[in-house]
Amino acid sequence: MAIEPRGEEWGFETRAVHGEEGNDPYRALTPPIYMTSTYTFPSMETVDRVTGGKEEGFVYSRAGNPTVRQFERTMARLEGGEEGVAFSSGMGAISAVLLSWAKKGRPFLFSRHLYSGTRHFIESMLIPLGATVRYVSFPEGAPSKGGLEEALREGAAGLFLETPSNPTLEIVDLSATAALCRTYGVPLAVDNTFASPALQNPLALGADLVIHSATKYLGGHGDLLGGVALGDRQTIGSLRTVEAPLLGATLSPMNAWLILRGIKTLALRMEAHSQRASLLARILSGHRAVVRVHYPGLAEHPGHGIALRQMRGTGGMLSIQFASFEAARRFMDRLRIIRIGVSLGDPASLVEHPASMSHRGWSREVRQSLGIEEGLVRMSVGLESPDDLARDVEEALAGL
C-alpha cells in the first residue's frame, strides 16, 4: 500500500522515493510495468462498475494504464495537485492544455519568453485556427509592469508562462501573478520544466496548472519522452477524458516506469545540477570574453530576489552571452566534456546555440527582441565532476 502522508510530515525526498506505490499483490519494491493495450473483465457487471466510475479500472491504454496512473499520482503528490494526466511528450501536455482553453473562445495570454516548441504551436496551430493571442512582459519578474493587468481585464482563456524561461532564464513572480489572475478569473498555467518540482511548486504559489516535459529532469537520463499536467480534479479530469485520449498523445507504460525510476533520485540530482551550474556561472561571469551570464543564482540577475523566494535552488540551466556568433562557436567547439546537443536535464552536460538550433525557426527580429542574440549559448549543466566541468569551461574560454 502507498504511504499516506500526514499533512507535510513526509519530506520531498521521501515522497519522491516512495511516490504512489500502488496495490501490487506481490508487494514488489519496484513497481511492475503493465505492457498491455487492452484489459478484460470477468463479467458485464464489472464493466458497468468500471465504466460507470464505481470502481477503479482500465479499459484501453490510450485512456489509462496502471503504470502511467502511478506516475500521474506520484507527480500530483510532488507538485501538490489533486490529480495529474500524462502525455507522450511535454508538447503533448502543452497542446492538450491550450486546445482545452481554445474551447472557451477567448483570447490567449502568453509570456513573451517561451520554449520554441510552445511558440511554434501558437503560431502554426492556434492562430491559424482563429485564436487571438497576446504576449505580455514581466519586467524584472513583476506582473504589474508589463501590461498584464490590462490584458486580464479585457478577458482571457488563460495565461501560460514559464519560469525560469527558455533560454534566457527570465524569472516571473508567481505569487503576484497568480493573485492578479485570480482577481480577473483567468487560469494560470506554468511550465515548470526548468525547475522541476524539487526546486519549485507553482500550484503552492497560486497557479492553476503546472506542466512538465518529463523528458528532461523528471526522467533525468536522456532516454525517454514524456509530459504531464497537474492541477485540480475537475480540470485534469476533463483533460484525461477529452484532450488526452482524443489527441492520442498517450505516455507508454515503459516510459512511465522509466520516469518513476528517475524521480526517485530527482532531489539529489537537482541539488547537484544547481551546485555545478552555480560554479560555472561564477567562472563564466568573471571572464573578459563573456558579455553576460543569465543565471538566477547570480546576484546581478534581475530575478535573483524572486528566485530566492519561490525556488529551493536555482537549477542547472544557464545561458552565456558572447559578443558574437564567432566567439560562441569557438567556445562550443573547444569544449571536450560538455557536448553539443539541444536537450537538457541529462547527467551529461550539453550546450546549444539557440539562434541556429532550438530557436532557429524564429525570425532574427523576434529572437533579438527576446534577448536571443547570435552570441547566446545555452548550457544544461550535468553531473560530471565539478572540477572537470570547471576545467573544461576555463580551457574553452582561454581560446577566446
C-alpha positions as CSV (number, residue, x, y, z in Angstrom):
1,M,0.0,0.0,0.0
2,A,1.1,3.5,-0.6
3,I,2.4,5.5,2.3
4,E,-0.1,8.1,3.5
5,P,1.4,11.5,4.2
6,R,0.1,13.3,7.3
7,G,0.0,16.9,6.3
8,E,3.5,17.9,5.4
9,E,5.2,15.3,7.5
10,W,6.8,13.5,4.6
11,G,9.6,15.5,3.0
12,F,10.0,15.8,-0.7
13,E,12.8,13.2,-0.9
14,T,10.6,10.6,0.9
15,R,7.7,11.3,-1.4
16,A,9.9,11.1,-4.5
17,V,11.4,7.7,-3.4
18,H,8.1,6.1,-2.4
19,G,5.7,8.0,-4.7
20,E,2.3,6.5,-5.2
21,E,3.3,2.8,-4.5
22,G,0.0,1.3,-5.7
23,N,-1.5,-2.0,-4.6
24,D,0.7,-4.7,-6.2
25,P,-0.4,-8.0,-4.7
26,Y,3.2,-9.2,-4.6
27,R,4.4,-6.1,-2.8
28,A,7.2,-5.5,-5.3
29,L,9.6,-2.8,-4.2
30,T,9.9,-1.6,-7.8
31,P,6.5,-1.1,-9.5
32,P,5.5,-3.5,-12.3
33,I,5.2,-2.4,-15.9
34,Y,1.7,-3.2,-17.4
35,M,2.6,-3.7,-21.0
36,T,-0.9,-4.1,-22.4
37,S,-3.1,-2.2,-24.8
38,T,-6.4,-3.9,-23.6
39,Y,-8.0,-5.0,-20.3
40,T,-10.6,-7.8,-19.9
41,F,-13.4,-8.2,-17.5
42,P,-14.9,-11.2,-15.7
43,S,-18.4,-10.1,-16.3
44,M,-20.6,-7.3,-17.7
45,E,-21.4,-6.3,-14.2
46,T,-17.7,-5.4,-13.7
47,V,-17.7,-3.5,-17.0
48,D,-20.6,-1.4,-15.7
49,R,-18.8,-0.7,-12.4
50,V,-15.6,0.4,-14.1
51,T,-17.1,2.4,-16.9
52,G,-19.6,3.9,-14.5
53,G,-16.9,5.1,-12.2
54,K,-18.0,3.0,-9.3
55,E,-14.6,1.2,-9.1
56,E,-11.2,2.0,-10.5
57,G,-10.2,0.0,-13.6
58,F,-8.9,0.3,-17.1
59,V,-10.4,-0.5,-20.5
60,Y,-7.8,0.6,-23.1
61,S,-4.4,2.0,-22.5
62,R,-4.9,5.1,-24.6
63,A,-7.3,6.2,-21.9
64,G,-5.4,4.8,-18.9
65,N,-2.8,2.4,-17.7
66,P,-1.8,1.3,-14.2
67,T,1.9,2.2,-14.6
68,V,1.0,5.5,-16.2
69,R,-1.5,6.1,-13.4
70,Q,1.1,5.5,-10.8
71,F,3.3,8.2,-12.4
72,E,0.4,10.7,-12.6
73,R,-0.4,10.2,-8.9
74,T,3.3,10.4,-7.9
75,M,3.6,13.7,-9.7
76,A,0.4,15.1,-8.2
77,R,1.8,14.4,-4.8
78,L,5.1,16.0,-5.6
79,E,3.5,19.1,-7.1
80,G,0.7,19.4,-4.6
81,G,-2.0,18.9,-7.2
82,E,-5.3,16.9,-6.8
83,E,-4.7,15.0,-10.0
84,G,-2.3,14.6,-12.9
85,V,-2.6,13.4,-16.5
86,A,0.4,12.1,-18.5
87,F,1.3,12.6,-22.2
88,S,3.8,11.2,-24.6
89,S,5.9,14.4,-24.5
90,G,5.9,17.8,-23.0
91,M,4.4,19.2,-26.2
92,G,1.6,16.7,-25.8
93,A,0.8,18.2,-22.4
94,I,1.1,21.8,-23.6
95,S,-1.0,21.2,-26.7
96,A,-3.8,19.5,-24.7
97,V,-4.0,22.3,-22.2
98,L,-4.0,25.0,-24.9
99,L,-6.6,23.2,-27.0
100,S,-8.8,22.8,-23.9
101,W,-8.6,26.6,-23.4
102,A,-9.5,27.2,-27.1
103,K,-13.0,25.9,-26.5
104,K,-13.7,29.0,-24.4
105,G,-13.5,31.2,-27.4
106,R,-11.5,33.9,-25.6
107,P,-8.0,35.4,-26.2
108,F,-4.9,33.6,-25.0
109,L,-2.2,35.3,-23.0
110,F,1.4,34.1,-23.1
111,S,4.6,35.4,-21.6
112,R,7.0,36.6,-24.3
113,H,9.7,34.3,-23.2
114,L,8.7,30.8,-24.2
115,Y,10.1,27.4,-25.3
116,S,10.4,27.4,-29.1
117,G,8.0,24.4,-29.4
118,T,5.3,26.3,-27.5
119,R,5.6,29.3,-29.7
120,H,5.7,27.2,-32.8
121,F,2.4,25.6,-31.7
122,I,0.9,29.0,-31.1
123,E,1.8,30.3,-34.5
124,S,1.3,27.2,-36.5
125,M,-1.8,25.8,-34.8
126,L,-3.7,28.3,-32.5
127,I,-3.5,31.4,-34.6
128,P,-4.5,29.6,-37.9
129,L,-7.4,28.1,-36.1
130,G,-8.7,31.6,-35.3
131,A,-7.3,32.1,-31.8
132,T,-6.5,35.6,-30.6
133,V,-3.1,35.7,-29.0
134,R,-1.4,38.4,-26.9
135,Y,2.1,38.3,-25.5
136,V,2.8,40.0,-22.2
137,S,6.0,41.0,-20.5
138,F,7.2,40.7,-16.9
139,P,9.9,43.4,-16.4
140,E,12.1,42.3,-13.5
141,G,9.6,39.5,-12.9
142,A,6.8,41.8,-11.9
143,P,3.3,41.2,-13.4
144,S,2.3,44.8,-12.6
145,K,4.8,46.4,-15.0
146,G,4.2,44.7,-18.4
147,G,0.6,45.3,-19.4
148,L,-0.7,42.0,-17.8
149,E,-3.5,43.6,-15.8
150,E,-4.9,45.4,-18.8
151,A,-4.9,42.2,-20.8
152,L,-6.5,40.3,-17.9
153,R,-9.2,43.0,-17.5
154,E,-10.2,42.5,-21.2
155,G,-10.7,38.8,-20.5
156,A,-8.7,35.7,-21.5
157,A,-9.0,32.0,-21.7
158,G,-5.8,31.7,-19.7
159,L,-2.3,32.9,-19.1
160,F,0.6,30.5,-20.0
161,L,4.1,31.2,-18.9
162,E,7.4,29.5,-17.9
163,T,9.8,30.4,-15.1
164,P,12.8,30.1,-15.4
165,S,12.3,30.7,-19.1
166,N,14.0,29.0,-22.0
167,P,16.6,30.1,-23.0
168,T,17.3,33.4,-21.2
169,L,16.3,32.3,-17.7
170,E,13.7,35.0,-17.1
171,I,12.0,34.8,-13.7
172,V,8.4,35.6,-13.1
173,D,6.9,36.3,-9.6
174,L,4.4,33.5,-9.5
175,S,2.6,34.5,-6.3
176,A,1.9,38.1,-7.5
177,T,1.0,36.8,-11.0
178,A,-1.4,34.2,-9.6
179,A,-3.1,36.7,-7.4
180,L,-3.7,39.1,-10.3
181,C,-5.1,36.2,-12.4
182,R,-7.5,35.2,-9.6
183,T,-8.7,38.8,-9.4
184,Y,-9.9,38.6,-13.0
185,G,-10.9,34.9,-13.0
186,V,-8.2,33.8,-15.5
187,P,-6.5,30.5,-15.0
188,L,-2.7,30.4,-14.8
189,A,-0.6,27.6,-16.3
190,V,3.1,27.3,-15.6
191,D,5.7,25.3,-17.5
192,N,7.9,24.1,-14.6
193,T,10.3,22.0,-16.7
194,F,13.5,24.0,-15.9
195,A,12.9,24.0,-12.1
196,S,11.3,20.6,-11.6
197,P,9.1,20.0,-8.5
198,A,12.2,19.5,-6.5
199,L,13.0,23.3,-6.7
200,Q,9.7,25.0,-7.4
201,N,5.9,24.2,-6.9
202,P,3.8,26.7,-8.9
203,L,0.5,25.3,-7.5
204,A,1.5,26.1,-4.0
205,L,2.2,29.7,-5.2
206,G,-1.3,30.0,-6.7
207,A,-1.1,28.6,-10.2
208,D,-4.0,26.5,-11.5
209,L,-2.0,24.2,-13.7
210,V,1.6,23.1,-13.8
211,I,3.2,21.3,-16.8
212,H,6.4,19.4,-17.3
213,S,8.4,17.9,-20.1
214,A,9.2,14.7,-18.2
215,T,11.8,14.1,-20.9
216,K,14.1,16.4,-19.0
217,Y,14.8,16.4,-15.3
218,L,12.0,14.0,-14.2
219,G,13.3,11.2,-16.3
220,G,16.8,12.6,-15.9
221,H,18.8,10.2,-18.1
222,G,18.1,11.3,-21.7
223,D,16.5,8.0,-22.7
224,L,12.7,8.8,-22.9
225,L,10.0,11.2,-23.9
226,G,7.1,12.2,-21.7
227,G,5.0,15.0,-20.3
228,V,2.5,15.7,-17.6
229,A,-0.1,18.3,-16.5
230,L,-1.1,18.7,-12.8
231,G,-3.9,20.6,-11.2
232,D,-7.4,20.4,-9.7
233,R,-9.5,17.3,-10.1
234,Q,-12.1,18.8,-12.4
235,T,-9.7,20.4,-14.9
236,I,-7.4,17.4,-15.0
237,G,-10.4,15.1,-15.3
238,S,-11.6,16.9,-18.4
239,L,-8.1,16.7,-19.9
240,R,-8.0,13.0,-19.1
241,T,-11.3,12.2,-20.7
242,V,-11.3,14.5,-23.7
243,E,-8.0,16.0,-24.9
244,A,-5.6,13.2,-23.8
245,P,-7.4,10.2,-25.4
246,L,-8.7,12.1,-28.5
247,L,-5.3,13.7,-29.3
248,G,-3.8,10.2,-28.7
249,A,-0.6,11.7,-27.2
250,T,-0.5,8.8,-24.6
251,L,2.5,8.0,-22.5
252,S,3.8,4.5,-22.8
253,P,3.9,2.2,-19.8
254,M,7.7,1.7,-20.3
255,N,8.4,5.4,-20.3
256,A,6.1,5.9,-17.3
257,W,8.2,3.3,-15.5
258,L,11.5,4.9,-16.5
259,I,10.3,8.3,-15.3
260,L,9.2,6.8,-12.0
261,R,12.7,5.4,-11.6
262,G,14.2,8.8,-12.4
263,I,12.0,10.6,-9.9
264,K,13.5,8.6,-7.0
265,T,16.8,10.5,-7.4
266,L,15.3,13.8,-8.6
267,A,16.0,15.8,-5.4
268,L,19.7,14.6,-5.2
269,R,20.2,15.3,-8.9
270,M,18.7,18.8,-8.8
271,E,20.9,19.7,-5.9
272,A,23.9,18.5,-7.8
273,H,22.9,20.2,-11.0
274,S,22.3,23.5,-9.1
275,Q,25.7,23.4,-7.4
276,R,27.6,22.7,-10.6
277,A,25.6,25.4,-12.5
278,S,26.4,28.0,-9.8
279,L,30.1,27.2,-10.0
280,L,30.2,27.5,-13.8
281,A,28.1,30.7,-13.7
282,R,30.6,32.3,-11.4
283,I,33.5,31.3,-13.6
284,L,31.9,32.5,-16.8
285,S,30.6,35.8,-15.4
286,G,34.2,36.8,-14.5
287,H,35.7,36.2,-17.9
288,R,36.5,39.1,-20.3
289,A,35.1,37.3,-23.3
290,V,31.6,36.9,-21.7
291,V,29.2,39.8,-22.0
292,R,26.6,38.4,-19.6
293,V,25.6,35.2,-17.9
294,H,21.9,34.5,-17.5
295,Y,21.6,32.5,-14.3
296,P,19.1,33.3,-11.4
297,G,21.6,32.2,-8.8
298,L,23.8,35.3,-9.6
299,A,23.1,38.4,-7.5
300,E,23.2,40.6,-10.7
301,H,20.3,38.6,-12.3
302,P,17.2,40.8,-12.4
303,G,15.1,38.0,-11.0
304,H,17.5,36.9,-8.3
305,G,15.5,38.0,-5.3
306,I,12.3,36.5,-6.7
307,A,14.1,33.2,-7.4
308,L,15.4,33.0,-3.9
309,R,11.8,33.5,-2.6
310,Q,10.0,31.0,-4.7
311,M,12.7,28.4,-5.5
312,R,14.7,26.0,-3.3
313,G,17.7,26.2,-5.6
314,T,18.5,28.0,-8.8
315,G,18.7,25.0,-11.1
316,G,21.1,23.5,-13.7
317,M,20.4,25.8,-16.7
318,L,22.3,28.9,-17.6
319,S,22.9,30.9,-20.8
320,I,26.1,32.8,-21.8
321,Q,26.1,35.9,-23.9
322,F,29.2,36.3,-26.1
323,A,30.0,39.3,-28.2
324,S,29.5,37.4,-31.5
325,F,28.4,34.2,-33.0
326,E,32.1,33.5,-33.9
327,A,33.1,33.7,-30.2
328,A,30.1,31.5,-29.2
329,R,31.0,28.9,-31.9
330,R,34.7,28.8,-30.9
331,F,33.7,28.3,-27.2
332,M,31.4,25.5,-28.1
333,D,33.8,23.8,-30.4
334,R,36.6,23.9,-27.8
335,L,34.6,22.1,-25.1
336,R,35.7,18.5,-24.6
337,I,33.4,17.1,-21.8
338,I,30.4,19.3,-22.5
339,R,28.7,18.0,-25.6
340,I,26.7,20.0,-28.3
341,G,23.0,19.0,-28.2
342,V,19.6,20.6,-27.9
343,S,18.0,18.8,-24.9
344,L,18.6,19.3,-21.1
345,G,18.3,17.6,-17.8
346,D,20.7,14.8,-18.6
347,P,23.6,13.6,-16.4
348,A,25.8,14.7,-19.3
349,S,26.3,18.4,-19.7
350,L,25.1,19.9,-23.0
351,V,25.4,23.2,-24.8
352,E,23.4,24.5,-27.8
353,H,23.2,27.7,-29.9
354,P,19.6,28.8,-29.7
355,A,19.7,31.1,-32.8
356,S,20.8,28.2,-35.0
357,M,19.4,25.2,-33.2
358,S,16.4,25.2,-30.8
359,H,15.1,28.7,-31.8
360,R,16.2,28.6,-35.5
361,G,12.6,28.7,-36.7
362,W,12.0,32.2,-35.2
363,S,12.8,35.3,-37.2
364,R,16.0,37.2,-36.3
365,E,13.9,40.2,-35.2
366,V,11.8,38.1,-32.8
367,R,14.9,36.4,-31.4
368,Q,16.6,39.7,-30.8
369,S,13.6,41.3,-29.2
370,L,13.7,38.5,-26.6
371,G,17.4,38.7,-26.0
372,I,18.3,35.6,-28.0
373,E,21.3,37.1,-29.7
374,E,23.7,35.4,-32.2
375,G,26.2,35.1,-29.4
376,L,24.0,33.4,-26.9
377,V,24.8,29.9,-25.8
378,R,22.5,27.8,-23.6
379,M,24.1,25.3,-21.2
380,S,22.5,22.4,-19.4
381,V,24.9,21.6,-16.6
382,G,25.1,17.9,-15.9
383,L,26.5,15.7,-13.1
384,E,30.1,15.3,-14.1
385,S,32.9,16.2,-11.6
386,P,32.7,19.9,-10.7
387,D,36.5,20.2,-11.2
388,D,36.3,18.6,-14.6
389,L,33.5,20.9,-15.7
390,A,35.3,23.9,-14.4
391,R,38.5,23.0,-16.2
392,D,36.6,22.3,-19.5
393,V,34.9,25.7,-19.4
394,E,38.1,27.5,-18.4
395,E,40.1,25.9,-21.2
396,A,37.4,26.7,-23.8
397,L,37.4,30.3,-22.6
398,A,41.2,30.5,-22.8
399,G,41.0,30.4,-26.6
400,L,38.7,33.4,-26.9
